[in-house]
Amino acid sequence: MKLLCSPTSPYSSKVLMAAHYLELAVTEIRVDTNAGPAILVDNNPLGKIPTLLTDEGVSVFDSVAIMHYFGRLKNRKLYPSKNGKRTDAEILEALCDGICDCLLAIIYERRFRDEEKVHQPWIDRQWKKAVSGLNHISAHPPKIGRRLNGAHFALAATIGYLELRFKGQWEAEHPELIDWARKFEKKFPAYQELKPHG
C-alpha cells in the first residue's frame, strides 16, 4: 500500500501511527497539496491528504475512512469491539480531527493571505474552538490500556501538531495533555518518529 501524505499533517500522522501499530506495510509518498500533483488529484477528487492507494488499486480517503479500512484489514483491532467504548473512541477521534481543522484554518489564514488581509476575528474564533476542545479532552483524558485505538492516535497527532505549530501557546493550560503524551510514548515508542514534524 502507498500513502500520499505530508510529514507536517496531523491526519497523515494519525494514519501512519495506526499502520505502524497494526504492522501494516505502507510506503509513504510525500506530496505537496498546493502543487496539485497528478498522483494525488487522480486518486482523490478533493486533492487532499492523506490518501491511501491499496494494493488492489482502490483509493481510500480521508483519514477516518483509512483508519476504518485498516481496522477491517486487521480484524477490527483498531477500535474497541464493545459498542459503547467504540462510540467513545469515534467521538474522541472526531473531536481531535475537529481541533486540527481549526488549527489548520489558523495556519492557512496566516500563510496564504497578505498580511493586511489576515482576518484576526476569524483566527480568534478558530482558536477559541480549538481551546474548547482541548479543555474538554484535558478534563476527560482517554485511558491508555493494554490496547491502543484510533482515538489514541488521533489525540497523539493533535498534540504533536500543537507542538509543531503552536509551541508556547497551549502547554501551560493543558499539563494533562503533556502528561498523556508522555504515557502514550511509553506505550508507543515510534511516536517521536511519526508525530507531525517538518
NUVOTI-519869 format. One record per residue: residue in three letters; x, y, z negated of N, C-alpha, C in turn. Coordinates in steps of 0.2 Angstrom, whole numbers, plus 5000, padded with zeros to 4 digits. Layout:
# residues N
ALAXYZXYZXYZ;...
This chain:
# residues 198
MET500449945000500050005000500450065000;LYS500250125003500550185003500150235000;LEU500450284996500050334993500350404995;LEU499950444999500050505001499950554994;CYS500550584992500450614986500950674985;SER501050704980501450754978501750744971;PRO502350764970502650754963502350804958;THR502050854960501850904956501050894954;SER500750854958500050844957499850804951;PRO499450824947499150784941498750724943;TYR498350734949497950674951498450624954;SER498950644958499450594960499750554955;SER499950594950500250564944499850514940;LYS499250534939498750484936498750414940;VAL498750424947498650364951499350324951;LEU499850354951500550324951500650284944;MET500450324939500550284932500050224932;ALA499450224934499050174934499350114938;ALA499550134944499850074949500450044945;HIS500850084942501450054938501250014933;TYR500750034929500449994923500149924926;LEU499849924931499549864934500049824938;GLU500649854939501149814943500949804950;LEU500649864953500449864960501049894964;ALA501149864970501749884974501449944978;VAL501650004977501350064980501950104982;THR502050124989502550164991502350234991;GLU502750284988502550354988502750384995;ILE502250424998502450465004502250535002;ARG502750575001502650644998502450685004;VAL501850725003501650765009501450835006;ASP501450885011501350955009500650965012;THR500150975007499450985010499351045014;ASN499751095012499751165016499951155023;ALA500351105024500551095031500151055035;GLY499651025032499150985035499450925040;PRO499850885037500250835041499750785044;ALA499850755050499350715053499250655049;ILE499750625046499650565042499050575036;LEU499050635034498550655029497850665032;VAL497850715036497150735039496850675043;ASP497250635046496950575050496650525045;ASN496850525039496650475034496150505029;ASN496150565028495650605023495450665027;PRO494750665028494550725032494550785028;LEU494650785021494750845017495450865017;GLY495950825019496650845019496950845012;LYS496650815007496850815000497250754998;ILE497650764992497950714989497750704982;PRO497750634980498150584983497650544988;THR497950514993497550474997497950404998;LEU497550354997497850284997497750255004;LEU498250225007498250185013498350115011;THR497850075011497850005009498149965015;ASP498349905013498749855017498249835023;GLU497549845021497049825026496849875031;GLY497249935030497049995035496550035032;VAL496350035026495750075023496050135020;SER495750195021495950255017495550255011;VAL495850265005495450274999495550344996;PHE495050384995495150444991494550464988;ASP494550504982495050544979495350494973;SER495650534968495950494963495550444959;VAL494950464958494450424954494350364958;ALA494150374965494050314969494650264969;ILE495250294970495850254970495950214963;MET495750244958495850214951495350154951;HIS494750164953494250114953494450054958;TYR494750074963494950024968495549984965;PHE496050014962496549974958496249934953;GLY495749954949495449914944495149854947;ARG494849854953494549794956495049754958;LEU495649774961496149734963496449694957;LYS496449714951496649684945496149664941;ASN495649634944495049604940494849654934;ARG494749714936494349764932494749774925;LYS495449774926495849784920496049854918;LEU495749904922495949974921495450014917;TYR494849984916494350014912494049964907;PRO493849984901493549944897492949904900;SER492849844898492349794900491649814897;LYS491649834891491049854887490749914890;ASN490149924891489849974895489950044891;GLY489850044884489950104880490650134881;LYS491150084880491850104880492050134887;ARG491750094892491950114899491650184900;THR491050194898490750264899491150314896;ASP491350304890491850354886492450364890;ALA492750314893493350324897493250364903;GLU492650344906492550384913492350454911;ILE492050474906491950544904492550574902;LEU493050544899493650574897494050594903;GLU494050544908494450554914494150614918;ALA493450614918493150674922493350734919;LEU493350734912493550804908494250824910;CYS494650774910495350784911495450814919;ASP495150784923495150804930494850874931;GLY494350884927494050954927494451004925;ILE494850994919495351034917495851054922;CYS496050994925496651004930496351044936;ASP495651044938495351084943495451154941;CYS495351174935495351244933496051264933;LEU496551224931497251244931497451254938;LEU497351214942497551224949497251284952;ALA496551304950496251364953496651424951;ILE496951424945497351474942497951484946;ILE498351424947498951424951498851454958;TYR498251424962498151444969497951524969;GLU497651544964497451614964498051664964;ARG498551634960499151674959499651664965;ARG499651604968500151594973499951614980;PHE499251614982499051624989498751684990;ARG498651734985498351794986498951844985;ASP498851904989499351954987499251984980;GLU499752004977499752024970499152074968;GLU499052124973498552174971497852144972;LYS497752084975497152054976496951994971;VAL497451974967497351924962496751954957;HIS496251904956495651924953495751894945;GLN495951944941496151914934495451894930;PRO494851914931494251884928494151814930;TRP494351804937494251734939494751684935;ILE495351714935495951674931495651664924;ASP495451714921495251714914494651664913;ARG494251664917493651614917493851544918;GLN494351524922494651464923495051434917;TRP495351484914495751464908495351454902;LYS494751494902494351484896494051414896;LYS493851394902493551324903494051264902;ALA494651284904495251234903495351224895;VAL495351284892495451284884494951244881;SER494351264883493751224880493751154881;GLY493951124886494051054887494651034883;LEU495251064883495751044878495551044871;ASN495151094869494951094862494551034860;HIS494051014865493650954864494050894863;ILE494550884868495050824868495450824861;SER495650884859496050884853495650864847;ALA495050884847494650864841494450784842;HIS494450754848494250684849494850654853;PRO495450654851495950614855495850544856;PRO495950514862495750444863496250404859;LYS496050344856496550304853496950264858;ILE497550244856497950204861498050144858;GLY497650094860497650024858498049974861;ARG497849914862498349864865498349874872;ARG497749904875497749914882497649984884;LEU497950004889497850074892497250074897;ASN496950124898496450134903496550194907;GLY496050204912496150254917496150324913;ALA495750334908495650394904496350414901;HIS496750364899497350374896497850404901;PHE497850384907498250404912498050474914;ALA497450484915497150554916497350604911;LEU497350594905497550634900498250644900;ALA498650594901499350604901499650644907;ALA499250634913499450684918499250754917;THR498650764914498450834912498950864908;ILE499150834902499650854898500350874902;GLY500550824906501150834910501050894914;TYR500550904917500450964922500451034918;LEU500151034912500151084907500951104905;GLU501351054904502051064903502351094909;LEU502251074914502551094921502351164922;ARG501751184922501451244925501251304920;PHE501151274913500851324908501251314902;LYS501951304902502351304896502251364892;GLY502251354886502151404881501451434880;GLN501051414884500351444884499851404880;TRP499951344878499451304875499651254869;GLU500351244869500551204864500451214857;ALA500451284855500351304848499651284845;GLU499151294850498451274848498251204849;HIS498751164852498551094853499051044851;PRO499251044844499850994842499550924843;GLU498950914842498650844843498850814850;LEU498750854855498950834861499650814862;ILE500050854859500850844860500950774856;ASP500650774850500750704846500450644850;TRP499950654854499650604858500050584863;ALA500350634867500850624872501450584870;ARG501650594864502250554861502050484860;LYS501450474857501250404856501150364863;PHE500850404868500750374874501450354877;GLU501950394877502550374880502850314877;LYS502750304870503050244867502650184870;LYS502050194872501650134874501850124882;PHE502050184885502150184892502750224894;PRO503350194893503950224894504050254901;ALA503750234906503850274913503550334913;TYR503250364908502850424908503350484910;GLN503950484907504350544909504550544917;GLU504550484920504750474927504150494931;LEU503550474929502950484933502450544931;LYS502550574926502150634925502350694930;PRO501850734931501950794936502650824935;HIS503050834940503650864940503850894947;GLY504350944947504550974953504851034952;
